[in-house]
């Protein structure tokens, strides 16, 4: 199978870290754990599925960041969401998206 990945990724579980992530989409906010992360997006594990192509807001709490009191914020599009039968959780891939800057009134 041909690899489609453009950026190298870091598997968070392999380095022994836990990175919580709050996902805001249609409906209530969902708590998730980052599974792997790269410059183009991330994969998360969560209890409820996300809808393919939905736009989501992410608040990622990096425990090793200098200013970890404030989560990093990003927006993305749900690229995939599949159920992991072993863990009975859902694994979703989120591709980062850019929001257009609002014009300044100055």
Secondary structure as the mmCIF struct_conf table of DSSP 4:
data_model
#
loop_
_struct_conf.conf_type_id
_struct_conf.id
_struct_conf.beg_label_comp_id
_struct_conf.beg_label_asym_id
_struct_conf.beg_label_seq_id
_struct_conf.end_label_comp_id
_struct_conf.end_label_asym_id
_struct_conf.end_label_seq_id
BEND BEND1 UNK A 7 UNK A 7
STRN STRN1 UNK A 9 UNK A 11
TURN_TY1_P TURN_TY1_P1 UNK A 12 UNK A 12
HELX_RH_3T_P HELX_RH_3T_P1 UNK A 13 UNK A 15
TURN_TY1_P TURN_TY1_P2 UNK A 16 UNK A 16
STRN STRN2 UNK A 20 UNK A 24
BEND BEND2 UNK A 26 UNK A 28
STRN STRN3 UNK A 30 UNK A 38
TURN_TY1_P TURN_TY1_P3 UNK A 39 UNK A 40
STRN STRN4 UNK A 41 UNK A 46
BEND BEND3 UNK A 47 UNK A 48
TURN_TY1_P TURN_TY1_P4 UNK A 52 UNK A 53
STRN STRN5 UNK A 55 UNK A 61
TURN_TY1_P TURN_TY1_P5 UNK A 63 UNK A 64
BEND BEND4 UNK A 65 UNK A 65
TURN_TY1_P TURN_TY1_P6 UNK A 66 UNK A 69
BEND BEND5 UNK A 70 UNK A 70
STRN STRN6 UNK A 72 UNK A 84
TURN_TY1_P TURN_TY1_P7 UNK A 85 UNK A 88
STRN STRN7 UNK A 89 UNK A 97
HELX_LH_PP_P HELX_LH_PP_P1 UNK A 98 UNK A 104
#
